[in-house]
Amino acid sequence: MTIQNKRIFASILFVLISVVCAAQTQPPPPGIPPPPGLPIDGGVLIGVCVGLFYGAKKLVFNKN
């Protein structure tokens, strides 16, 4: 091997080893959980009220 080939080979090995080392980092710790009692269905009551209003309107103003 010539000196030029050795330098290219050494550079490629250095880059590959650096990529492998960078890929072995630890993932960050998980975040804190949300506080208890957080509502996940806050708009259900509004949706039911709108649906009841729409249904009553259709029943009252139905011209058929």
For each residue, the residues with C-beta under 8 A, 3 or more apart:
1: 5 6 9
2: 5 6
3: 6 7
4: 7 8
5: 1 2 8 9
6: 1 2 3 9 10
7: 3 4 10 11
8: 4 5 11 12
9: 1 5 6 12 13
10: 6 7 13 14
11: 7 8 14 15
12: 8 9 15 16
13: 9 10 16 17
14: 10 11 17 18
15: 11 12 18 19
16: 12 13 19 20
17: 13 14 20 21
18: 14 15 21 22
19: 15 16 22 23
20: 16 17 23 24
21: 17 18 24
22: 18 19 25
23: 19 20
24: 20 21
25: 22
26:
27:
28:
29:
30:
31:
32:
33:
34: 38
35: 38
36:
37:
38: 34 35
39: 42
40:
41: 44
42: 39
43: 46 47
44: 41 47 48
45: 48 49
46: 43 49 50
47: 43 44 50 51
48: 44 45 51 52
49: 45 46 52 53
50: 46 47 53 54
51: 47 48 54 55
52: 48 49 55 56
53: 49 50 56 57
54: 50 51 57 58
55: 51 52 58 59
56: 52 53 59 60
57: 53 54 60 61
58: 54 55 61 62
59: 55 56 62
60: 56 57
61: 57 58
62: 58 59
63:
64:
